[in-house]
Amino acid sequence: EKDLYVPVDDDAFLIKFLRPCRFQPELALKFIRRFYKFKVKHPTYGVNITPHSVRKVFDDQVFCFLPTRTVTGSRIMIINSGVKWNPKEVKLEDMFRAVMVAIEIAMLEPKTQLAGAHVIIDLTGLSLVHICQFSPQTAKLILDWVQDCAPVRLKGIHLINQPYIFNMLYQIFKPFMGEKLKKCLFFHGTNMKSLTEKISAESLPAYYGGTADIPDFPGSLFSDMLFYYQKDFE
């Protein structure tokens, strides 16, 4: 692959792609190709993306990780797409870039490479202002990356607290969803018991129906942690 410049002598880099593909090298190579072709095709999401460049997203707690894992070792990512997301201050573009940054950092963890990740999308406070940030083109771009390029085993995408108008947003995304993604999509609404049937209660805080004692830490603390990877991204 003469035009593909990656650190092929770095075992950690190669394993990051091999583990999600269950060590099938042909699949891993396809993954690497798609991962970097996306960056070339969409330079907004491929150049100058660092934890520092999207710090506002983490400071505002629009995106964060829980400090706990599931009983099978999966990471738990939270995306607050409603009340904590102010589109005037955090653009959709930066929100997506932050997700890319966080997943790349998560995939440096061997346990996450093996056990994958669950994503909880909390839609409390979703409004027309939020929905209007999305277009079919943007939805396709996001799903192209999630389905074909993200080097992570998605164990489940859990939608909670979605209001009635969420259906408008779902109709924008639905045409671009593959069958594999649809199978790991779960709509829980306000039924937290349903959520804990998919993610163990001992891994979740009380406000998600869980029993884990998780302190309410500020988003800036999470940003500070991610900043340790700034040089790696540069």
C-alpha positions in Angstrom: 0.0 0.0 0.0 2.5 2.6 -1.3 0.5 5.7 -0.5 -0.4 4.6 3.0 2.0 6.0 5.6 1.4 4.4 9.0 3.7 3.1 11.8 3.8 -0.6 10.6 6.7 -1.4 13.0 4.6 -0.3 16.0 2.8 -3.4 17.4 0.5 -1.3 19.6 -0.7 0.5 16.5 -1.4 -2.7 14.5 -3.1 -4.4 17.5 -5.5 -1.5 17.8 -6.9 -2.5 14.5 -6.4 -6.3 14.7 -8.3 -6.8 18.0 -11.6 -5.4 16.8 -11.2 -7.6 13.7 -10.5 -10.7 15.8 -6.9 -10.8 14.4 -8.0 -11.3 10.7 -5.3 -9.3 8.9 -7.3 -8.8 5.7 -10.1 -7.2 7.7 -7.7 -5.1 9.7 -6.1 -3.7 6.6 -9.5 -2.8 5.2 -10.2 -1.0 8.5 -7.0 0.9 8.3 -7.7 1.9 4.7 -11.2 3.2 5.5 -10.0 4.9 8.6 -7.4 7.0 6.7 -9.4 7.5 3.5 -12.1 9.1 5.7 -9.5 11.6 7.0 -8.3 12.4 3.5 -11.8 12.7 2.1 -13.0 14.9 5.0 -10.0 17.0 6.2 -12.2 18.8 8.7 -12.3 15.6 10.6 -8.7 14.4 9.7 -6.4 17.4 10.3 -5.6 19.2 13.5 -7.9 17.2 15.7 -6.5 17.1 19.2 -8.1 16.9 22.7 -7.3 20.7 23.1 -9.1 21.6 19.9 -12.4 20.2 21.2 -11.9 20.8 24.9 -15.2 22.8 25.2 -17.2 19.7 24.4 -15.7 17.8 27.3 -15.7 20.8 29.7 -19.5 21.2 29.1 -20.0 17.5 29.7 -21.6 17.0 26.3 -19.4 13.9 26.0 -17.7 11.9 28.7 -16.7 8.4 29.9 -18.0 6.8 33.0 -15.1 5.8 35.3 -16.7 2.3 35.5 -16.8 -0.5 33.0 -19.5 -3.2 32.3 -19.0 -6.6 33.9 -17.5 -7.8 30.6 -15.0 -4.9 30.5 -16.7 -2.6 28.0 -16.1 1.2 28.2 -19.3 3.2 28.8 -19.5 6.5 26.8 -22.1 9.2 27.5 -23.3 11.7 24.9 -25.6 14.4 26.3 -27.3 15.5 23.1 -30.0 17.6 24.7 -29.9 19.9 27.7 -26.1 20.0 28.1 -25.5 20.7 24.4 -25.7 24.4 23.5 -25.3 24.5 19.7 -24.3 28.2 19.8 -21.3 27.3 21.9 -20.5 23.7 20.8 -20.9 23.2 17.0 -22.1 19.8 15.7 -18.8 19.6 13.9 -16.8 19.9 17.1 -19.1 17.5 18.9 -18.4 14.8 16.2 -14.6 15.6 16.3 -14.7 15.1 20.1 -16.3 11.7 19.7 -13.5 10.8 17.3 -10.8 12.0 19.7 -12.3 10.1 22.6 -12.8 6.8 20.7 -9.2 7.0 19.5 -8.0 7.4 23.0 -10.2 4.6 24.3 -8.8 2.3 21.6 -5.3 2.7 23.2 -6.6 0.6 26.1 -6.1 -3.1 25.6 -9.2 -3.9 27.6 -11.4 -1.6 25.4 -9.9 -3.2 22.3 -11.1 -6.5 23.5 -14.4 -5.7 25.2 -15.5 -2.7 23.0 -17.8 0.0 24.1 -21.4 0.9 25.0 -22.7 4.4 24.1 -25.5 6.0 26.0 -27.1 8.9 24.2 -29.1 11.0 26.7 -31.7 13.0 24.8 -33.1 14.9 27.8 -34.0 18.4 26.6 -33.7 17.6 22.9 -35.3 20.4 21.0 -35.8 21.6 17.4 -32.7 23.8 17.8 -30.7 20.6 18.2 -32.4 18.7 15.4 -31.9 21.6 13.0 -28.1 21.1 13.3 -28.4 17.9 11.4 -28.8 17.4 7.6 -29.0 14.1 5.7 -25.4 14.8 4.4 -24.2 15.2 8.0 -26.1 12.1 9.2 -24.5 10.0 6.4 -21.0 11.4 7.2 -21.4 10.5 10.9 -22.8 7.0 10.2 -20.1 6.3 7.5 -17.5 6.8 10.2 -19.3 4.9 12.9 -20.1 1.9 10.7 -17.0 1.6 8.6 -14.1 3.6 10.1 -14.3 3.7 13.9 -11.7 1.2 15.3 -14.0 0.0 18.1 -16.4 -2.9 18.8 -19.7 -1.2 19.4 -21.6 -3.4 21.8 -24.7 -1.2 22.0 -26.0 2.3 21.3 -28.6 3.1 24.0 -31.0 6.0 23.5 -32.6 7.2 26.7 -35.0 10.0 27.7 -35.9 10.7 24.1 -38.9 13.1 23.7 -41.6 12.7 21.0 -39.7 15.0 18.5 -36.8 12.6 18.5 -38.6 10.7 15.7 -37.8 13.7 13.4 -34.1 13.2 14.1 -34.3 9.4 13.7 -35.8 9.7 10.3 -32.8 11.7 9.1 -30.4 9.0 10.2 -32.5 5.9 9.4 -31.8 5.6 5.6 -28.1 5.4 6.2 -28.1 2.7 8.9 -26.9 -0.8 8.1 -28.4 -3.9 9.6 -25.4 -4.5 11.9 -25.9 -1.0 13.5 -29.6 -1.4 13.8 -29.1 -4.6 15.8 -27.1 -2.8 18.4 -29.5 0.1 18.7 -31.7 0.1 21.7 -34.5 2.6 22.6 -35.1 2.8 26.3 -37.0 6.0 26.8 -37.3 6.7 30.5 -37.3 2.9 31.4 -34.0 2.6 33.2 -34.7 -1.0 34.1 -34.6 -1.7 30.4 -31.1 0.0 30.3 -29.8 -2.1 33.2 -30.8 -5.2 31.4 -28.3 -4.3 28.7 -25.6 -2.7 30.9 -25.2 -4.1 34.4 -26.6 -1.9 37.2 -23.4 -2.0 39.2 -21.7 -0.2 36.3 -24.2 2.7 36.1 -24.9 5.7 38.4 -28.2 6.0 40.2 -29.6 8.5 37.6 -29.3 5.8 35.0 -31.0 3.2 37.2 -27.7 1.8 38.5 -26.1 1.2 41.9 -22.5 2.4 41.2 -21.2 5.2 43.6 -19.9 7.6 40.9 -19.1 11.1 42.1 -20.4 14.0 40.0 -17.0 15.2 38.7 -16.7 18.3 36.5 -16.2 18.0 32.8 -12.9 19.9 33.1 -11.4 17.0 35.0 -12.1 14.7 32.1 -10.6 17.3 29.7 -7.4 17.4 31.8 -7.2 13.6 31.6 -7.5 13.6 27.8 -4.9 16.4 27.6 -2.2 13.9 28.5 -2.7 12.5 24.9 -2.3 15.9 23.3 1.3 15.2 22.0 0.2 11.9 20.6 -2.4 13.5 18.5 0.0 16.3 17.4 
